[in-house]
């Protein structure tokens, strides 16, 4: 169910299974913006020229906002600027939820868009998924707790785009809190760590690896959580 959007093309249309027998209440979809571009600053997203989401800073995610699902033309700008950085037209399925993720540097800005699963985790469990947006990293394991329990194994940069497996789906785990580390696959070499990750039962989260491979300070490689629902 995942769709990728490369805004750098002038026009990119996604095939979407949208019924031709919609009622008035079935014409809206919901999108959110996740900003993973380390040096871009705050971002806005417009749909058909109207501001949908504004002022989303690096590492942040907006709430889901309603948008007409009838192939809206999306455009991305820096907050406070009228210069369009990326644009494209997409097909959205009515009554569904989508994440739009911006990544890479401002000079080479790229984007993903995919449909999100809004189902609840099983009783007493939490839903977690992992996405790697750091170019240049080696294969990575995501491990939790002092016992180094593997949450995800052998993950790589943009593998949710480039592999056949649907890595945008969630996996059910026991809830936290626990420490989470990104390590070089098959080793104990820690790349970055997220301490005391509060993964609550009944909630869904996306863990993202963000930053520049050789970055420092706020642009260094970090593992961060996004609360999805």
N, C-alpha and C positions, 0 to 999 in steps of 0.2 A: 504493500500500500504506500510505499515511500516514493516521493517524487523529489528530484533534485532540480534546483533552479540556478542557472548561471546568468546573473544579471548583466554580465559584460556583453552578451549578445544584444542586438538591437531589439529583437523580438523572439521570445521563446514561449511557445504555447504547450501546455501540458494537457494530454488527454485525461479527462476526468469523467467518471461515470456519474453524470448528472441527469436525473430524470427530466424528460420533456413535459411531464405532467405535474408541475409544481403548483402549489397553492401560494397565496401571498405570504404565508408564514414560513414558506420553505425556500426563500430566496437568499437567505443570509448564511454566511460562514463566519468563522472566528479565527483571527490570526494574532500572534504575538511576535514581538521582535526581541531577539537575543543578540547582544553586541559582544562579539569575541575578537574584535579588531584592536590590538593592544595600543596602537598609536593614532587612532582615528578620532577620538573624542566622542561626545554624545551624538546620537543619530536619530533621525526622524524617518518614518515611512508614510508615504502618501498613496492613496488609492483613488484613481481617476481624478487626481489633482486636489483631493481633500485630505487633510491631515488625519491619519488613523491613529498613529502612535508617535509621541514626541519625547525628546530628551532622554533617550535610553543610553546610559553610560557604559563604559567598558566593564564587562563581566556581569552586567545586569540583564534582567529579563522583564519585559513589560507584562501586564495582565493581558488576557485575550480581549480583543476588540472586534465588534461586529463589522462585517464588510459584505457588500453585495457579491454573491458568488458567481455572477454572470461574467466570467473572464475579466476581472478587474485589471487595469494597468497599474502596476506598482512602481514606485520610484523611491530611491533612498537619497537623502541629503544629510549633511552635517546640520546639527541643530543651529538655527539662526542663519543658515545659508540657503540660497535658492539654486545653487549649482547641483545638478543631478549627478550622483556618483554611479549609480546602477539603476537600470530599469528593465522592465519586462512585463508581458501579459501572461497571466496564468489562468488555468481552469480550476476552480474550486468546487468541491461537492457541498451542496447546501447542508446546513446543520452539522458540519464537521469542524474540527479544530486543527489549526496548522501552526507550526513553529517556523519562523523565518530567521535564519542564523547568518550573521555577517562575520567574516573571518579574514585572516591574512592582514597585511599592512594596508594603510590607506592608499598607497600607490598601486597596490595590486588587489584591491578589495574584491571579494568573492562572496557568493551567497548560496545557501541551501534553503529549500522549503520542503517540508514533509508533513504528512498527516499524523496527528497524535492520537494514541489510544487513550480514551478517557474512561475506560472501565476501571473499577475498583480492584485492589489486590484482594487475594483470599483473606478470610478472617484471621486476624492476628499476624498478618504479614505486611511487609512494605514492598513497593515496586521500585526498582532501580534500573537504570540503563546508563551506558557509558559511551561518550563520543570523544574522539581524539582530533583536535584541531591544531596541533603543533607540528608543522612541517619539519622534517629532519630527525625526529625521534625514532629510536629503534622500536622493535616489537615490545609491547608493554603488557605486564600483568597488573591487575588491580586487586590488591589484597587488603583484608580487614582484620583488625584485632591482633593481639599478641601471638595468636597461633598462625598468623599469616594465611587465613582462609581465603582462597581465591574466589573473588566475585566474578572476574572476567579474565580470560587468558589469551595471550598472543594477539592483542589488539594493535592496530597500526593507524597511521594518519589517514583520515577519511575512508577507513575501511567500510563504513556504513554506506558510502557511495560506490566504492569500487569492488566490493565482493558480492557474491550471490546471497549470503546470509542477510537476513533483515535485522541489522543491529540497532534499528530504532525501536524495536520492541522492548518491553520491560521484562525483567526477571524478578520473581518473588523471592524475598529473603526474610530472615528473622529481623525484627527491628533493632535499632541501635539504642544508645549511642556507642560508637566504636571509632577507632582510628582507621583511616583508609590511606593506603600508600600506592603510588604508581612506581613500579619497579621494573628494571630491565627483565624481560621475559626469561623465566627459568633461573633467575638469580635472586639474591637479596639486596641488590644494589638499588637504593632508593633514589628516584628522580625528584619526587616531591611528595609531600604528605598533607593530608587533610585531617587534623586532629579533632576528636570528639564530634564526629558526624552524627547529627541527631536525625536518624531515619525512623520516623514514627510509624506505628502500625496504622494501616488505612490510608497512607499517603503515598504519592509517587514522586520520584526525583530523577533528575538527569545529572550525572557527574560528567563534567567537561574538563579536558586537559586543554589549557589555554596559555597564551603567551608566545614569545619568540624563543626558538631553540637556544640561541646565544644571548637572549635578553637578560637584562639585570633590573633590579628594583621592581617597580610595578609591572614591567614588561617581561619579567622572568617567567619560566614555566611554573604554572600553578594548577592544582587540582581543586576545582570548585563545584559546589552543589547548586542546583537550581530546583526550587520546589515547583513541581508541575501541577499538583492538586492535592 
